[in-house]
Amino acid sequence: MTCPFCRAGTGEGALVCASCGRDIAAPATLIAERDDLLRKRQELRDELKRARDEAEAIMRRGRSR
């Protein structure tokens, strides 16, 4: 098992992370939801970066005319 907070390896069935000391007895559904939200956040960050890059390219083309 991996600690959902510090990502340190922990023993199966551990209630507290030996590395960071946090309670890791979180239900699997919460961990799955957190992972899904992290994935969605990264997708949004990637989309925002593409939009910024596109806007910058448009601005550069406008200045070069």
Secondary structure, DSSP 8 states (H G I E B T S, - for coil): -B-TTT--B--TT-SB-TTT--B----HHHHHHHHHHHHHHHHHHHHHHHHHHHHHHHHHHHHT-
